[in-house]
Amino acid sequence: MAAFSLDSTSSLLSLRAVFAVLTLALALSWLSQLLRYRFLSPLRHFPGPFWASITRLWIAYHNIKGDECELELALHRKHGPVLRVTPTMLLVSDATKLPEVYARNANKSKYYVTGSFGKTESLFNMQDHKVHAHYRKIAAGPYAFSNIKKMEPLVDESIHVWINALNDRFAKKGENFDFAPWAVYMAYDIISEIGFGAPIGFVEAGGDVGELIQGFHDGLPAFGLLARLWPFTYWVKRTWLGRFLVARPEDKTGIGMLMRFRDKLLQQRRVDIEEGKAGHRVDLLQTFIDARDDDGNPLTDDYIKAEILLVLLAGADTTGTAFQGMLYHILSNPEIHRKLLAETDAATAAGNLSAMPQYDEVLEHCPYYVACVKETMRLNPSAPNIFPRTVGKGGLMLDGLYAPEGTEITCNPWLVHRDRAVFGEDAEVFRPERWLESEEQTRVLNKYNMVFGYGSRTCLGKDIAMMELFKGPLQFFRTFDPKLADPKEPGIWTVKGGVAFWTDQWMTISNRS
Ligand code: HEM
């Protein structure tokens, strides 16, 4: 018995010793990593907060807290246009540096965690610029403006249904309602209509079908966190826990529901095609089905599914946010609201604006309105986020300091659009006129606009989003006279995981006579 106790005590002791040695080894390895980041890294000369220079937890913490942009703006004002925001990443707020940061051959950094939405990658997460260029060439057809133009009647019909729903539910009854979700209902229904030929049905239901919007918003903090802590995320993905980081159609989350919706529609379309019932569809799904690669081969169903999911994830909430932002800024500025109405009413009276405004008409006859759209997205970009690339061969000189090849480097549209040297001393003020003052100035503002990203990875859905934004808010302002429930509170701007949206846009609407 005594011998047994002695044995077990000594084995416990040796277990403790192993544990202690392991802990010490881990602590020493962490410490040496921190010291290397702080004192030996080629980025050590770049300014920035101490904690950001030794751990990614600094940026992850502020992302979760929701103050990343404001804090970084204050740091830029103090330290200059280049900040070290993680041990391996530089953040640049100088708008004129956009073409260098987002150079044609720049790869996306590992921040774009791969494989999160299934094995087949969509364009957004492809890191290698050559792989991306191959697939982008194929997707360019479906997203080309000439193709999107053909979809304009589908957008018109969705807006018509949306305006009627607002009229019946709220204008006729004078009922107080929150505009914010209604902007997203419209954006989701349009994107599913032009994506798959069927609206999800938010507007008809007058609610968040399948809690899709809530599910998407709930997933955003994890999305922001896992990307910012990417070495940890890649490590988890190599373990058995990794399976929980990949979204699947069986999931009860908003993304799982979107996947099921997408799979059902693709299956139905395949059946319709076989039975000769697909007709002359002009939606994105059909253009992906009809697309061919350089060798004349069709795209695989897995790839089509990945791209169509991306349309829903990237295209609905973002456009809804811009729409909400228009309401926020225009209802906060009665003089701007008055000018906007004067312009659209004059264009209507002159016969230049159809009952459902057409894209080309708005572009040509409503410059002030177009400036309001641009100014909204400048001040409140839907993705006030970092979009990191890696510095290419030869490195990059930034504000007199050298960033070597492989350095993670990024801009953030929320910060770049507040660069006073480019957008003016009043860059933080909503002033649509800045887009109309001179041709030269407009050219510069357009050149350094990052709302849809920058360079060869810029948003493919830009024309779709602009078509919606040229019509939806305009038709709303033209039809209704909105009155805010509390004029001092036209909405609350919320950023989660680098994606923004507005809440609490309470108002009543009546028909403009
Ligand atoms: C106001 C609305 C929108 C905003 C602000 C927006 C913003 C962005 C941004 C910033 C990027 C670049 C990301 C990066 O560099 O990593 C991007 C990429 C993308 N967006 Fe959008 N987007 C909007 C609407 C849409 C719509 C409506 C669609 C589709 C119907 C769409 C599809 C895409 C796709 C496919 C990409 C990936 C492009 C590539 O990597 O080649 N987006 N978007």
Residues whose N, C-alpha, C, O or C-beta is under 5 A from the ligand:
A	BS01	HEM	L123 F124 R136 V311 A314 G315 T318 T319 A322 S382 A383 F387 M450 V451 F452 G453 S456 R457 T458 C459 L460 G461 K462 I464 A465
